[in-house]
């Protein structure tokens, strides 16, 4: 199973496979045609409240991870995660985020969960 995380602002690569935007909001300054995304499952993105809480600086990444994983326990999110796992079994999946630090973002949490 191949799941990786990349910034949405990086140019698409031939090895990206299925390109999945995992941010709730569309990335600033990026044309939809240039993004070349295949899916945008908003039900697996962090809630607005969780994003605001995390970006306020009051939370550690570990606290954020715990709350985000709890949000992903919903039936809608679980169904989407199962679909992405199935896609990853068939070929590469690239999770795309606008985060400046993708390794400490919700996208890395998703990639880890998909690899389980």
Secondary structure, DSSP 4 states (H G I P E B T S, - for coil): --EEEEETTSPP-GGG-EEEE--SSPPTT--HHHH--SB--GGGSPPHHHHHHHHTT-S-HHHHHHHHHHHTTSHHHHHHHHHHHHHHHHS-EEEEE--S-GGGSHHHHHHHHHT-
